[in-house]
């Protein structure tokens, strides 16, 4: 049993890491809040003084604000639907005995370790290029006109690219959950004559409930700040401008640090609202 001395020693050893982590989080947040109340144009006059909530009003009343929020939520929802659905299917398949099972699992997980910019460029140039991409050759083989993915189906393209990156993560978490499932329950249901669909619906899927909520929570936190894939593919055009990309435009392209900082505060608020909502769902599943 831990003594008072050992607890004090543990707190003392953890203190540097806690201070560093708090500094890493609080300093940028404080600077963002500070600049959000100022008119700061580094290339056009520098610090032009306090403007109060003017930056917040300008950002939220911008014609691009609500479309960017909707685009962000559509991408997050689309990626979650694909990664969770295909992740469950892949996890079930990878849990079956097969030759070279370990090698196959490594191949499935490998895309998660590819940099977002690299994977987006690969998809854009090798698969979705309307002239030389693999999809173009497949379309022509079947007598169809190749799709201009980055202009005609830009949002779908982003969802496919990001889903390919996050599918290994969802598969790994769900595969771990499936492997912890008591095999005796499935065997008993099979002996009682329950078909595979009912065994999945009443045994496997409820068992995956906690893993699915964890996957949704973690992926949503990261997907709300999606940027690199959009930057190297569509550049925010054709309806793919997310809230993060809009902030980037306000800060770097417009050189308006104050307006971009106000957008950053809105992004933090949106992320916290979604996180609190998802945490309530996760909490209910963990208590069940």
Secondary structure, DSSP 8 states (H G I E B T S, - for coil): ---HHHHHHHHHHHHHHHHHHHHHHHHHHHHHHHHHTEEEETTTTEEEEE-TTHHHHHHHTSTTHHHHHHHHHHHHHHHHHHHHHHHHHHHHHHTS--TTHHHHHHHHHHGGGS-HHHHHHHIIIIIS-TTTSHHHHHHHHTT-----HHHHSHHHHHHHHHHHHHHHHHHHHHHHHHHTS-HHHHHHHHHTT--HHHHIIIIIHHHTHHHHHHHHHHHHHHHTT--HHHHHHTTT-TT---HHHHHHIIIIIS--HHHHHHHHHHHHHHHHHHHHHHHHHHHHHHH-
